[in-house]
Amino acid sequence: MHALVRKSLVVQLQAHGTERFPVLAHLCYDADDPFAVTVVFAHDGRVLARWNLDRGMLGEGMRKPVGVGDVRFRPVTDGPSEELCMEFYGDAHADGGRQHATVFVWAPAVAAFLRETHAVVAPGEEDAGVDDFLAEVLAGS
């Protein structure tokens, strides 16, 4: 099965204490990698960053804060606006600091994207292909 779900959204990027500014986020779900959502952030035709996100964690982050490592999600409600706050942390610098970027995305758009991915592969129905991988490894030894 090879099914793709794609959605492009305008999101708000905030980095290093700057004001928010709009960038494009291209989300892609591939049924061949059923646990992941790839997101590419772009501005003025340049790729700013590419991240592979856990689909389940993305959905959970719509309801409550999740993540303790390089990627963290949390819902943000400010009046009529419902956003998903996505925080990304880069590698540590020699001085102990880390690059950090925050992306705010309209939560209903992410929810709609996730519903489309669930129509392709329902949560709990993902197949990691471990049995096939082990068969290949054992056949090669």
SEPA-125443 format. One record per residue: residue in three letters; residue number from 1; z, x, y of N, C-alpha, C in turn. Coordinates in steps of 0.02 Angstrom, whole numbers. Layout:
REM residues N
+-------+--------+--------+--------+--------+--------+--------+--------+--------+--------+--------+
: margu : tidren :    n_z :    n_x :    n_y :   ca_z :   ca_x :   ca_y :    c_z :    c_x :    c_y :
+-------+--------+--------+--------+--------+--------+--------+--------+--------+--------+--------+
:   ALA :    NUM :      Z :      X :      Y :      Z :      X :      Y :      Z :      X :      Y :
...
+-------+--------+--------+--------+--------+--------+--------+--------+--------+--------+--------+
This chain:
REM residues 141
+-------+--------+--------+--------+--------+--------+--------+--------+--------+--------+--------+
: margu : tidren :    n_z :    n_x :    n_y :   ca_z :   ca_x :   ca_y :    c_z :    c_x :    c_y :
+-------+--------+--------+--------+--------+--------+--------+--------+--------+--------+--------+
:   MET :      1 :      0 :     42 :    -59 :      0 :      0 :      0 :      0 :     44 :     62 :
:   HIS :      2 :    -46 :     32 :    108 :    -48 :     71 :    169 :    -56 :     21 :    227 :
:   ALA :      3 :      1 :      4 :    257 :      0 :    -42 :    313 :     35 :     -9 :    372 :
:   LEU :      4 :      6 :    -18 :    431 :     34 :     10 :    492 :     52 :    -46 :    540 :
:   VAL :      5 :    106 :    -35 :    577 :    124 :    -79 :    632 :    130 :    -33 :    692 :
:   ARG :      6 :     95 :    -50 :    746 :     96 :     -8 :    807 :    112 :    -52 :    867 :
:   LYS :      7 :    148 :    -23 :    914 :    162 :    -58 :    977 :    172 :     -5 :   1030 :
:   SER :      8 :    142 :    -16 :   1088 :    151 :     28 :   1145 :    191 :    -10 :   1198 :
:   LEU :      9 :    241 :     22 :   1225 :    285 :     -9 :   1274 :    295 :     37 :   1334 :
:   VAL :     10 :    305 :      8 :   1391 :    327 :     47 :   1449 :    403 :     48 :   1446 :
:   VAL :     11 :    432 :    108 :   1446 :    504 :    117 :   1444 :    526 :    156 :   1505 :
:   GLN :     12 :    590 :    161 :   1515 :    617 :    198 :   1572 :    653 :    260 :   1546 :
:   LEU :     13 :    631 :    319 :   1569 :    660 :    383 :   1549 :    706 :    407 :   1604 :
:   GLN :     14 :    764 :    432 :   1583 :    812 :    461 :   1630 :    835 :    527 :   1600 :
:   ALA :     15 :    826 :    581 :   1636 :    845 :    647 :   1610 :    881 :    687 :   1665 :
:   HIS :     16 :    933 :    722 :   1644 :    968 :    768 :   1688 :    990 :    737 :   1754 :
:   GLY :     17 :   1018 :    677 :   1752 :   1044 :    645 :   1811 :    992 :    619 :   1860 :
:   THR :     18 :    929 :    617 :   1840 :    876 :    591 :   1884 :    876 :    515 :   1882 :
:   GLU :     19 :    838 :    486 :   1927 :    827 :    414 :   1925 :    781 :    398 :   1866 :
:   ARG :     20 :    782 :    337 :   1843 :    737 :    315 :   1790 :    665 :    317 :   1815 :
:   PHE :     21 :    619 :    336 :   1770 :    548 :    329 :   1786 :    510 :    307 :   1725 :
:   PRO :     22 :    455 :    270 :   1734 :    419 :    240 :   1678 :    378 :    291 :   1639 :
:   VAL :     23 :    380 :    284 :   1573 :    337 :    322 :   1528 :    315 :    274 :   1473 :
:   LEU :     24 :    265 :    294 :   1435 :    243 :    254 :   1379 :    279 :    276 :   1315 :
:   ALA :     25 :    296 :    228 :   1275 :    323 :    241 :   1208 :    277 :    208 :   1158 :
:   HIS :     26 :    249 :    248 :   1114 :    204 :    223 :   1062 :    244 :    223 :    997 :
:   LEU :     27 :    260 :    163 :    971 :    297 :    156 :    909 :    248 :    145 :    852 :
:   CYS :     28 :    263 :    176 :    795 :    221 :    167 :    737 :    264 :    164 :    674 :
:   TYR :     29 :    250 :    113 :    634 :    283 :    105 :    569 :    229 :    109 :    516 :
:   ASP :     30 :    239 :    153 :    467 :    191 :    161 :    412 :    227 :    143 :    348 :
:   ALA :     31 :    201 :     94 :    311 :    233 :     72 :    249 :    239 :    127 :    198 :
:   ASP :     32 :    198 :    180 :    204 :    203 :    236 :    158 :    267 :    278 :    170 :
:   ASP :     33 :    298 :    270 :    229 :    362 :    302 :    245 :    408 :    247 :    269 :
:   PRO :     34 :    432 :    204 :    224 :    462 :    140 :    242 :    528 :    143 :    279 :
:   PHE :     35 :    561 :    200 :    280 :    625 :    205 :    314 :    619 :    229 :    386 :
:   ALA :     36 :    559 :    250 :    406 :    551 :    284 :    471 :    508 :    244 :    520 :
:   VAL :     37 :    524 :    254 :    583 :    483 :    232 :    639 :    470 :    294 :    681 :
:   THR :     38 :    407 :    308 :    694 :    389 :    364 :    736 :    379 :    339 :    807 :
:   VAL :     39 :    407 :    374 :    855 :    397 :    356 :    925 :    373 :    419 :    962 :
:   VAL :     40 :    319 :    409 :   1000 :    291 :    462 :   1041 :    298 :    440 :   1113 :
:   PHE :     41 :    331 :    481 :   1153 :    338 :    468 :   1224 :    285 :    507 :   1262 :
:   ALA :     42 :    250 :    473 :   1307 :    194 :    505 :   1343 :    196 :    485 :   1416 :
:   HIS :     43 :    170 :    530 :   1458 :    165 :    517 :   1530 :    105 :    555 :   1556 :
:   ASP :     44 :     63 :    520 :   1595 :      2 :    551 :   1623 :    -41 :    586 :   1571 :
:   GLY :     45 :    -46 :    554 :   1512 :    -89 :    580 :   1459 :    -59 :    639 :   1421 :
:   ARG :     46 :      3 :    657 :   1435 :     35 :    713 :   1399 :     91 :    686 :   1355 :
:   VAL :     47 :     97 :    716 :   1296 :    152 :    698 :   1251 :    215 :    734 :   1276 :
:   LEU :     48 :    267 :    696 :   1289 :    330 :    725 :   1310 :    375 :    741 :   1251 :
:   ALA :     49 :    375 :    698 :   1201 :    417 :    708 :   1142 :    394 :    662 :   1087 :
:   ARG :     50 :    409 :    682 :   1025 :    394 :    642 :    966 :    456 :    644 :    923 :
:   TRP :     51 :    479 :    584 :    903 :    538 :    579 :    861 :    525 :    533 :    803 :
:   ASN :     52 :    553 :    550 :    745 :    553 :    505 :    688 :    622 :    474 :    685 :
:   LEU :     53 :    624 :    408 :    689 :    687 :    372 :    691 :    698 :    333 :    626 :
:   ASP :     54 :    760 :    322 :    610 :    778 :    281 :    552 :    771 :    207 :    571 :
:   ARG :     55 :    729 :    171 :    535 :    716 :    101 :    551 :    779 :     58 :    549 :
:   GLY :     56 :    821 :     68 :    498 :    883 :     30 :    493 :    930 :     45 :    550 :
:   MET :     57 :    935 :    108 :    569 :    979 :    127 :    624 :    954 :     98 :    690 :
:   LEU :     58 :    888 :     96 :    698 :    859 :     66 :    759 :    878 :     -7 :    764 :
:   GLY :     59 :    874 :    -44 :    709 :    893 :   -114 :    709 :    967 :   -124 :    721 :
:   GLU :     60 :   1008 :    -81 :    691 :   1080 :    -86 :    700 :   1100 :    -70 :    772 :
:   GLY :     61 :   1064 :    -23 :    803 :   1078 :     -5 :    872 :   1064 :    -60 :    922 :
:   MET :     62 :   1027 :   -111 :    901 :   1015 :   -169 :    943 :   1078 :   -211 :    950 :
:   ARG :     63 :   1125 :   -205 :    901 :   1185 :   -246 :    900 :   1249 :   -208 :    919 :
:   LYS :     64 :   1251 :   -142 :    904 :   1311 :   -103 :    917 :   1293 :    -29 :    923 :
:   PRO :     65 :   1337 :     11 :    953 :   1322 :     83 :    958 :   1318 :    115 :    888 :
:   VAL :     66 :   1267 :    156 :    878 :   1259 :    193 :    815 :   1236 :    264 :    830 :
:   GLY :     67 :   1251 :    309 :    784 :   1228 :    379 :    790 :   1282 :    424 :    818 :
:   VAL :     68 :   1287 :    483 :    789 :   1334 :    533 :    813 :   1302 :    601 :    821 :
:   GLY :     69 :   1239 :    607 :    804 :   1204 :    671 :    807 :   1155 :    675 :    864 :
:   ASP :     70 :   1094 :    694 :    848 :   1042 :    705 :    898 :   1012 :    641 :    925 :
:   VAL :     71 :   1020 :    586 :    890 :    992 :    521 :    910 :   1048 :    469 :    908 :
:   ARG :     72 :   1054 :    432 :    963 :   1105 :    380 :    968 :   1074 :    319 :   1002 :
:   PHE :     73 :   1094 :    260 :    978 :   1069 :    197 :   1006 :   1128 :    153 :   1024 :
:   ARG :     74 :   1119 :    112 :   1076 :   1170 :     62 :   1093 :   1138 :      7 :   1135 :
:   PRO :     75 :   1162 :    -54 :   1126 :   1137 :   -109 :   1167 :   1167 :   -105 :   1238 :
:   VAL :     76 :   1128 :   -125 :   1287 :   1151 :   -128 :   1357 :   1130 :   -195 :   1385 :
:   THR :     77 :   1179 :   -232 :   1410 :   1164 :   -296 :   1442 :   1187 :   -292 :   1514 :
:   ASP :     78 :   1140 :   -302 :   1559 :   1154 :   -299 :   1630 :   1126 :   -363 :   1662 :
:   GLY :     79 :   1168 :   -413 :   1666 :   1144 :   -477 :   1692 :   1094 :   -507 :   1643 :
:   PRO :     80 :   1035 :   -526 :   1668 :    985 :   -557 :   1625 :    947 :   -507 :   1582 :
:   SER :     81 :    956 :   -442 :   1595 :    918 :   -391 :   1560 :    953 :   -368 :   1496 :
:   GLU :     82 :    916 :   -368 :   1442 :    940 :   -342 :   1378 :    900 :   -279 :   1362 :
:   GLU :     83 :    935 :   -223 :   1358 :    901 :   -160 :   1344 :    931 :   -126 :   1283 :
:   LEU :     84 :    891 :    -83 :   1253 :    915 :    -37 :   1202 :    916 :     31 :   1235 :
:   CYS :     85 :    973 :     63 :   1235 :    980 :    131 :   1262 :    972 :    179 :   1204 :
:   MET :     86 :    924 :    224 :   1210 :    910 :    274 :   1159 :    925 :    343 :   1189 :
:   GLU :     87 :    972 :    379 :   1160 :    990 :    445 :   1185 :    965 :    498 :   1136 :
:   PHE :     88 :    934 :    549 :   1163 :    906 :    603 :   1123 :    935 :    670 :   1148 :
:   TYR :     89 :    958 :    710 :   1101 :    988 :    775 :   1117 :    945 :    830 :   1085 :
:   GLY :     90 :    930 :    881 :   1125 :    891 :    938 :   1100 :    935 :    992 :   1071 :
:   ASP :     91 :    903 :   1048 :   1055 :    939 :   1105 :   1027 :    989 :   1133 :   1078 :
:   ALA :     92 :   1041 :   1164 :   1051 :   1091 :   1195 :   1094 :   1063 :   1257 :   1128 :
:   HIS :     93 :   1083 :   1267 :   1191 :   1063 :   1326 :   1229 :   1116 :   1381 :   1219 :
:   ALA :     94 :   1100 :   1441 :   1239 :   1146 :   1497 :   1234 :   1211 :   1484 :   1272 :
:   ASP :     95 :   1207 :   1446 :   1327 :   1266 :   1431 :   1367 :   1307 :   1374 :   1338 :
:   GLY :     96 :   1286 :   1346 :   1281 :   1323 :   1292 :   1248 :   1299 :   1223 :   1268 :
:   GLY :     97 :   1258 :   1218 :   1320 :   1232 :   1153 :   1341 :   1174 :   1130 :   1296 :
:   ARG :     98 :   1154 :   1069 :   1306 :   1098 :   1041 :   1268 :   1055 :   1000 :   1315 :
:   GLN :     99 :    990 :    999 :   1301 :    947 :    953 :   1337 :    965 :    882 :   1315 :
:   HIS :    100 :    960 :    835 :   1361 :    979 :    767 :   1346 :    934 :    720 :   1385 :
:   ALA :    101 :    906 :    672 :   1351 :    864 :    621 :   1384 :    886 :    553 :   1361 :
:   THR :    102 :    885 :    506 :   1407 :    902 :    437 :   1391 :    841 :    393 :   1405 :
:   VAL :    103 :    826 :    350 :   1358 :    770 :    304 :   1365 :    797 :    233 :   1361 :
:   PHE :    104 :    776 :    191 :   1409 :    795 :    121 :   1409 :    733 :     80 :   1394 :
:   VAL :    105 :    739 :     36 :   1345 :    682 :     -5 :   1324 :    704 :    -78 :   1320 :
:   TRP :    106 :    659 :   -123 :   1338 :    674 :   -195 :   1335 :    687 :   -214 :   1263 :
:   ALA :    107 :    749 :   -236 :   1248 :    770 :   -250 :   1180 :    728 :   -302 :   1144 :
:   PRO :    108 :    708 :   -358 :   1176 :    666 :   -406 :   1140 :    600 :   -377 :   1115 :
:   ALA :    109 :    572 :   -328 :   1150 :    509 :   -296 :   1127 :    522 :   -255 :   1064 :
:   VAL :    110 :    579 :   -221 :   1061 :    596 :   -182 :   1001 :    610 :   -230 :    943 :
:   ALA :    111 :    645 :   -284 :    957 :    660 :   -334 :    905 :    595 :   -362 :    876 :
:   ALA :    112 :    546 :   -377 :    919 :    482 :   -403 :    895 :    446 :   -352 :    852 :
:   PHE :    113 :    447 :   -289 :    872 :    417 :   -236 :    832 :    451 :   -231 :    764 :
:   LEU :    114 :    517 :   -232 :    762 :    553 :   -228 :    698 :    537 :   -288 :    654 :
:   ARG :    115 :    531 :   -347 :    682 :    512 :   -406 :    642 :    444 :   -396 :    609 :
:   GLU :    116 :    398 :   -366 :    646 :    332 :   -352 :    617 :    337 :   -302 :    559 :
:   THR :    117 :    380 :   -251 :    566 :    388 :   -202 :    512 :    421 :   -235 :    451 :
:   HIS :    118 :    468 :   -281 :    463 :    501 :   -316 :    408 :    453 :   -362 :    371 :
:   ALA :    119 :    402 :   -386 :    405 :    351 :   -426 :    371 :    309 :   -384 :    324 :
:   VAL :    120 :    303 :   -319 :    339 :    265 :   -273 :    296 :    308 :   -248 :    238 :
:   VAL :    121 :    369 :   -225 :    254 :    416 :   -203 :    203 :    484 :   -230 :    224 :
:   ALA :    122 :    509 :   -277 :    185 :    574 :   -309 :    202 :    631 :   -259 :    194 :
:   PRO :    123 :    682 :   -264 :    235 :    740 :   -221 :    227 :    769 :   -229 :    156 :
:   GLY :    124 :    785 :   -173 :    125 :    809 :   -173 :     57 :    754 :   -168 :      5 :
:   GLU :    125 :    692 :   -177 :     25 :    635 :   -173 :    -21 :    598 :   -106 :    -14 :
:   GLU :    126 :    624 :    -60 :     26 :    592 :      5 :     35 :    592 :     44 :    -30 :
:   ASP :    127 :    539 :     79 :    -43 :    534 :    122 :   -102 :    525 :    194 :    -78 :
:   ALA :    128 :    574 :    236 :    -93 :    571 :    305 :    -70 :    524 :    348 :   -112 :
:   GLY :    129 :    501 :    323 :   -169 :    455 :    361 :   -211 :    489 :    419 :   -247 :
:   VAL :    130 :    554 :    415 :   -256 :    592 :    470 :   -288 :    569 :    479 :   -360 :
:   ASP :    131 :    558 :    425 :   -396 :    538 :    430 :   -466 :    471 :    466 :   -473 :
:   ASP :    132 :    423 :    449 :   -429 :    358 :    483 :   -431 :    365 :    556 :   -413 :
:   PHE :    133 :    406 :    572 :   -364 :    417 :    641 :   -343 :    447 :    682 :   -401 :
:   LEU :    134 :    498 :    654 :   -433 :    529 :    690 :   -489 :    481 :    699 :   -547 :
:   ALA :    135 :    439 :    650 :   -560 :    389 :    656 :   -613 :    341 :    713 :   -597 :
:   GLU :    136 :    319 :    719 :   -534 :    275 :    773 :   -513 :    308 :    841 :   -521 :
:   VAL :    137 :    370 :    846 :   -501 :    407 :    909 :   -505 :    415 :    929 :   -578 :
:   LEU :    138 :    436 :    882 :   -620 :    446 :    897 :   -690 :    381 :    914 :   -727 :
:   ALA :    139 :    327 :    882 :   -706 :    262 :    896 :   -738 :    237 :    965 :   -719 :
:   GLY :    140 :    256 :    989 :   -659 :    234 :   1054 :   -637 :    275 :   1112 :   -664 :
:   SER :    141 :    332 :   1099 :   -695 :    374 :   1154 :   -719 :    360 :   1173 :   -790 :
+-------+--------+--------+--------+--------+--------+--------+--------+--------+--------+--------+
